[in-house]
Amino acid sequence: QVELVESGGGLAQPGGSLKLSCVGSGLLFRMSAVAWYRQGPGEERELVAIISNYGAVIKYADSVKGRFMISRDNAKNTVDLQMNSLKPEDTAVYYCTADREYAAALSGHPTFWGQGTQVTISS
């Protein structure tokens, strides 16, 4: 079992920055791929970024490439999502997810989910 707790959401202005953090429990978290998903109002859930268990493989959605950066510190059981140059269309609930299998984390059906954190981009 992996428990995931997100933090760092909130309100930011367009062009601003926010950093989301996800703290995971246990050894299994360190062995798991971690993905951030988001779901905006009236929209389907989408993958934002994913990082493999030891950080060797990272992928981003086209919509966030060059603006967002995912990183992990397995010594602290954390995965961060640094979000820069934020746009109103980044407004969504962001979920930290994890799965022992990278493909499952990538597929939209990871095993473990956090409770989500709201990000609102508005002037």
C-alpha positions as CSV (number, residue, x, y, z in Angstrom):
1,Q,0.0,0.0,0.0
2,V,1.2,3.5,-0.9
3,E,-0.3,6.6,0.7
4,L,0.1,9.8,-1.3
5,V,-0.3,13.3,0.1
6,E,-0.2,16.3,-2.2
7,S,0.5,19.9,-1.2
8,G,1.3,23.2,-2.8
9,G,-1.8,24.0,-4.8
10,G,-3.5,27.3,-4.7
11,L,-4.2,30.5,-6.6
12,A,-1.6,32.0,-8.9
13,Q,-1.6,34.7,-11.6
14,P,-1.0,34.0,-15.3
15,G,2.8,33.8,-15.8
16,G,3.4,32.9,-12.2
17,S,4.7,29.8,-10.6
18,L,3.6,27.1,-8.2
19,K,5.3,24.0,-6.9
20,L,3.4,20.9,-6.1
21,S,4.8,18.3,-3.8
22,C,3.8,14.7,-3.2
23,V,4.9,12.7,-0.2
24,G,4.6,9.0,-0.5
25,S,4.7,6.3,2.2
26,G,7.0,3.3,2.4
27,L,9.6,1.5,0.4
28,L,7.1,0.7,-2.4
29,F,6.9,4.4,-3.2
30,R,10.6,4.5,-4.0
31,M,10.2,1.6,-6.3
32,S,7.2,3.1,-8.1
33,A,6.8,5.3,-11.1
34,V,5.0,8.5,-10.1
35,A,2.7,10.5,-12.4
36,W,0.9,13.8,-12.0
37,Y,-2.5,13.9,-13.6
38,R,-5.0,16.8,-13.7
39,Q,-8.6,17.3,-14.4
40,G,-10.0,20.7,-15.3
41,P,-13.6,21.7,-15.0
42,G,-15.6,19.9,-17.6
43,E,-12.5,18.2,-19.0
44,E,-11.2,14.7,-19.1
45,R,-8.3,13.7,-16.9
46,E,-4.9,14.1,-18.5
47,L,-1.4,13.1,-17.8
48,V,0.8,16.0,-17.0
49,A,4.2,14.4,-16.2
50,I,5.6,11.1,-15.2
51,I,8.9,10.0,-13.7
52,S,10.2,6.5,-13.4
53,N,11.2,4.9,-10.1
54,Y,14.8,6.1,-10.1
55,G,14.2,9.2,-12.3
56,A,15.8,7.9,-15.4
57,V,12.7,8.3,-17.6
58,I,10.6,11.4,-17.6
59,K,7.8,12.4,-19.9
60,Y,5.6,15.5,-20.2
61,A,2.4,16.4,-21.8
62,D,2.9,18.6,-24.9
63,S,0.9,21.3,-23.2
64,V,3.3,21.7,-20.3
65,K,6.7,21.0,-22.0
66,G,9.2,23.7,-21.3
67,R,7.1,25.1,-18.4
68,F,6.8,22.2,-15.9
69,M,9.5,20.1,-14.4
70,I,9.0,16.9,-12.4
71,S,11.7,15.6,-10.0
72,R,12.0,13.1,-7.2
73,D,14.0,12.6,-4.1
74,N,13.8,9.0,-3.0
75,A,15.6,9.7,0.2
76,K,12.7,11.9,1.2
77,N,10.0,10.0,-0.5
78,T,8.9,13.0,-2.4
79,V,8.1,13.9,-6.0
80,D,7.7,17.6,-6.9
81,L,6.1,19.3,-9.9
82,Q,7.5,22.8,-10.5
83,M,5.1,24.7,-12.6
84,N,6.2,27.9,-14.3
85,S,4.7,30.3,-16.8
86,L,1.3,29.2,-15.7
87,K,-1.7,29.8,-17.9
88,P,-5.4,29.9,-17.1
89,E,-5.8,26.6,-18.9
90,D,-3.6,25.0,-16.2
91,T,-6.5,25.4,-13.8
92,A,-7.4,21.9,-12.6
93,V,-7.3,19.5,-9.7
94,Y,-3.8,17.9,-9.7
95,Y,-3.4,14.3,-8.6
96,C,-0.2,12.5,-7.6
97,T,-0.4,8.9,-8.5
98,A,2.0,5.9,-8.2
99,D,2.3,2.4,-9.6
100,R,5.0,-0.2,-9.4
101,E,4.6,-0.6,-13.2
102,Y,5.6,2.4,-15.3
103,A,3.1,1.4,-18.0
104,A,0.3,1.4,-15.6
105,A,1.2,4.8,-14.2
106,L,1.4,6.1,-17.8
107,S,-1.9,4.5,-18.9
108,G,-4.2,6.6,-16.7
109,H,-4.9,3.7,-14.4
110,P,-2.2,3.8,-11.7
111,T,-2.9,1.9,-8.5
112,F,-2.4,4.6,-6.0
113,W,-3.9,8.1,-6.0
114,G,-3.6,11.1,-3.7
115,Q,-6.6,13.2,-2.7
116,G,-5.8,15.9,-5.2
117,T,-4.9,19.6,-4.9
118,Q,-6.6,22.5,-6.6
119,V,-4.6,24.8,-8.8
120,T,-6.3,28.0,-10.0
121,I,-4.7,30.4,-12.4
122,S,-6.5,33.7,-12.6
123,S,-5.8,37.4,-12.6
